[in-house]
Amino acid sequence: MKKSKKATKKMEKRPVLVTTSHRGVFFGYLEDEKKAPKEVKLSSLRNCIRWHQEIEGFVGLSTYGPSEKCKIGAINTVGVSTVYDVTLIAPVSKEAEKKWTE
């Protein structure tokens, strides 16, 4: 039996921006969303502590990425983090992903 290309293709992690009911704004790679909106698991998690008005809110963070005027936390490289009480999971553009991972 032949395996489909879909089954053999390595699954790429999806870069997302997640917001929470506690006003948290996080960038990361979606590892597990089975329990959303109660919780999601992200790798390479970063927290947006403050964004500048030029970014146009969290949608701008997912579209354009953070600017030098934003305050962004360090990248969590030690494993997968669980984010609770999710209110939004937004896809992140390639442009924004590059800025989040610089």
Residue pairs with C-beta under 8 A, 6 or more apart in sequence:
13 29
13 30
13 31
13 43
14 29
14 30
14 91
15 27
15 28
15 29
15 30
15 91
15 92
15 96
15 97
15 100
16 27
16 28
16 29
16 30
16 42
16 62
16 89
16 90
16 91
16 92
17 25
17 26
17 27
17 58
17 61
17 62
17 88
17 89
17 90
17 92
17 96
18 24
18 25
18 26
18 27
18 28
18 40
18 42
18 83
18 86
18 88
18 89
18 90
19 25
19 26
19 58
19 86
19 87
19 88
19 90
20 26
20 83
20 84
20 85
20 86
20 87
21 85
21 86
21 87
22 84
22 85
24 47
24 83
25 47
25 48
25 51
25 58
25 61
26 42
26 45
26 46
26 47
26 48
26 83
27 45
27 46
27 48
27 61
27 92
27 100
28 42
28 43
28 44
28 45
28 46
28 81
28 83
29 42
29 43
29 44
30 40
30 41
30 42
30 89
31 40
31 41
31 42
31 43
31 80
32 40
32 41
32 80
33 40
33 41
33 89
36 86
36 89
37 85
37 86
37 87
38 84
38 85
38 86
39 82
39 83
39 84
39 85
39 86
40 82
40 83
40 86
40 89
41 80
41 81
41 82
41 83
42 80
42 81
42 83
43 79
43 80
43 81
44 75
44 76
44 77
44 101
45 75
45 76
45 81
45 83
46 72
46 73
46 74
46 75
46 76
46 100
47 72
47 73
48 58
48 61
48 66
48 70
48 71
48 72
48 73
49 71
49 72
49 73
50 70
50 71
51 57
51 58
51 60
51 61
51 66
51 70
51 71
52 67
52 69
52 70
54 67
54 69
55 61
55 64
55 66
55 67
55 70
56 64
58 88
58 90
59 90
61 70
61 96
62 90
62 91
62 92
62 93
62 96
63 93
63 95
63 96
64 93
64 95
64 96
64 99
65 92
65 93
65 95
65 96
65 97
65 98
65 99
65 100
66 72
66 99
66 100
67 99
72 100
75 101
92 100
